[in-house]
Amino acid sequence: MRVIVLFCLAVWTSGVAAQDVDNCIECHAEEEDEIGAPVQLMLNDVHARQGLSCADCHGGDPNTDDEDEAMWDAEDFRGAPDKDEIPDFCGSCHSDATYMRQYDPSLRVDQEALYHVSTHGRLLDAGDTQVATCISCHDAHGILPSSDPRSPVYPANVPGTCGVCHSDAEYMADYDIPTDQQAKYSGSVHGRPLLDGHDLSAPTCNDCHGNHGATPPGVKSLVNVCGQCHAVMADFVKESPHEIGYEKLGIAACTTCHSHHDIATPSDDMVGNNASAVCARCHSPEARSMTIAASDEKVELANLERGWQGAAVIRTALDSLRLMHALADSIAREAERAGMSVEDVLYDINEAHGRLTRARSVLHSFTPDRVLEVTGEGMELATRARDAGYQALDDLDYRREGLALSLIVIAVLGLALYAKIRDLDSERNPS
């Protein structure tokens, strides 16, 4: 194995520097502990593939086989950085736009600056060396591009990468934050498509919290974070009467109803004035006094009562359209299976479903009249489709009745013709 490693790395370095042998590789490949491990890891490293050698990061003189001359006597030898030095260590290249442009002009060069304003970076700058740095997520050697499924920062691997620290209750004990985020995310509406369905478009930790500038979203910024994907709903929330109420209560818009990491698949059951609806958490008679007490500023009781009534109106409108759409679709499919032409009916049904989908977005305005406007259009379309479907089935029955009557007439005529032929045969052959 050592021979293979040496050969591969010799090929790598031969096209990079004007040197016959990289003595960093020669010496470290002979070691089998943590000193030798980087040699093999560098075989697939993104830096090595770009022609960079050990000395480009660590300094020193790779042209000599004398240990002192190679490292300790070399003026530019940096060795392995301390943890609090790592962001600046990596940033010496990655923050240099001119230098990075020769390798990949599309790469950002603000990662180090973002890191220092992140929660991790601020804690590190304050002396906490337990927090994550560049190598915590990317590794130190053997760094792979984020598009490589083996990379710790490949989208499907990100929850596990963050979970190395954030799911370790003992490691996180000093930070007074939960450690069940990864477990909750894995079963959420976002986690299942990514982890089970391999849908790389599904959001993961860094999509909401940021990458190098990772910070928990604040109360006021949360709707904008969710709005990166759910833009329509976010706009409705910002225009809604809840926006003022949320601010007075000091709560976040989206997570108040949908939760944080364990976001469930949304359904119409979340809306309404029944005890299981999320509306009940603030608007039910039992919750109103607690809602008011939780506010630093007065939340009007009348608004809470109107919200409870409005929730019932919205839920009724959604249920009515959903049931009418399902009925119309069932009738149309029955007619279609029977051979009737129902293209126009199915078009109306599809349009009605579109109104139902839109109504589920508009409900984030928390304004019953706006929801009723959309569901009203949907009800008109679905009702028309239902009636047209029934008419198609009536036409089918009429055709079947006509066919049955025609068959009876044909059968009677056939029997009469048969009898007439028998009579004629009898007359011709009296014997």
Protein Blocks (a to p, Z undefined) as FASTA:
>chain_A
ZZmmmmmmmmmmmmmmgcfbdfklmmmmmpcblmlmmmmmmmmgmklmnopafklmngpj
fkbcbfklmmmmpmklnbjadfklmmmmmmmmmmmmklmmmmommbccklmmmmmmmmkl
mmmmnopakbccfklmnojnhpacfklmkbmklfklmmmmmmmmmmmmklmmmnopafkl
mmmmmmmmklmmmmmnopakbccfklmnopklgccddfklmmmmmmmmmmmlmmmmmmpm
klmmmmmnopafklmmnommlcccddfklgcjbfklmklmmmpmklmmmmmmmpmbdcdf
klmmmmmmmmmmmmmmmmmmmmmmmmmmmmmmmmmmnopacklmmmmmmmmmmmmmmmmm
mmmnopaklmmmmmmmmmmmmmmmmmmmmmmmmmmmmmmmmmmmmmmmmmmmmmmmmmmm
mmmmmmmmmZZ
